[in-house]
Amino acid sequence: MRPTVAAAVILHGRHVLLIRRRVPEGSLSWQFPAGGIKPGETAADAVVRETLEEAGVLAAAIVPLGERVHPGTRQPMAYVACQYLDGTAYEAAPAEVAEVAWARIPDLGRYIPLGDIFGPARTYLLACSYPGQTDDREVSPCAP
């Protein structure tokens, strides 16, 4: 099933960009910036657009992390690792987004239960935040 929603996994140092929607989607409160993939758009295009629209942050897609049907929303999702380029995170779409945060990786579980994070995204976050301290040798390239 082709993904209809794309999520941006954006690291900036040892922090990851999260948003909290005004209206929770399923069991989600905090989540990665994400949104629908428009016709003719790739998942990489969608995450760059959605991150700017929702959080005012300019990012570049680096590498796809994988796809799944989200267990909470039942939406087919694509996850894309992104590099932070510029911008101060804020609620750029206040009708949709209640809050924006750069969450420290050690505090991520306070925002999203770690077991709910898509496995390849969790692996990417940990391996890129703590290089050489994880066992995963198959991690996607980390943002510079």
Secondary structure by P-SEA (a helix, b strand, c coil): ccccbbbbbcccccbbbbbbbcccccccccccbbbbbcccccaaaaaaaaaaacccbbbbbccccccccccccccbbbbbbbbbccccccccccccccccccccccccccccccccccaaaaaaaaaaaccccccccccccccc
